[in-house]
Amino acid sequence: MYIPNEKCYRALYFDDEAEYAEYIGALTDRINSDGADFVSLNNRGVARFELGEVSGALDDLMAACRLAANDATPFLNRADVLQKKGDLREALEAATEAIRIEPATCSGYLTRAGIYEKLGDLVRAREDTQTGERYKVA
């Protein structure tokens, strides 16, 4: 399977589990040859999460976050997984780190707004939603 490795993805759209398995296998080969390949770690984490492998997804995304000091995407993905797992405080930390890395994009603010809403902090949720909306590309 040919895998372009130019960017971290937020979601994948494969048709079946076999495609995910092939993709995960190819990414694992890349990671085994270059343990500092945060893009492959991020993308394998996304694939694992979409297959329901939450623990493996979090392991991959945490490793990607440690290596990706200037890319917010692994932090946003980690926030999404933690949020869906119910670890809202850790999800909030991950989303806040994504905003620190890339403060002029809407994704971090909108992700964090959703977490604040689930935590019952509607004032902060509204503030982040408004900030995120200002950064949306028309």
Secondary structure, DSSP 8 states (H G I E B T S, - for coil): -----SS--S----SSHHHHHHHHHHHHHHHHH-TT-HHHHHHHHHHHHHTT-HHHHHHHHHHHHHH-TT-SHHHHHHHHHHHHHT-HHHHHHHHHHHHHH-TT-HHHHHHHHHHHHHHT-HHHHHHHHHHHHHH---
